[in-house]
Amino acid sequence: MKITLDITATDFDHLTTMQMRWAGTDWKDKGDRFEPVIPQTEVDYNWLFAYWCDTYADYLLAAAYLTAIGELHQGLFDNAIAGDITILTDYAGTWSD
């Protein structure tokens, strides 16, 4: 099934609940915390930002927005926060720190 939606940068902000810098932090020391959404891939610690989504549906829509604007990204299940999915990307968003 294919669904067509118009998603804006503001919508992306509302689909994500938290953002922080990813590159240059100690995330690699917490490697067991994250599991790639796509099996048999490795977590890339070179992305600039991490965004968290509360639900898989929010993740799908936020990831679709990034794809539509040509921003590469990686999805990770966050095992420390039940149900949350993290999106890694170089996209700074509208409310980046």
KAVEN-V841941 format. One line per field, one symbol per residue. phi: phi as a letter, one per 40 degrees, with the letter a starting at -180 (. if undefined). Layout:
phi: ???
//
This chain:
phi: .bbbbbbbcccddccbbaaacbcgbcdccbdccbbdccdgbbccccccbbbbbcbcccddcccccccccgccabbbccccbdgcbbbcacccgcbcc
//
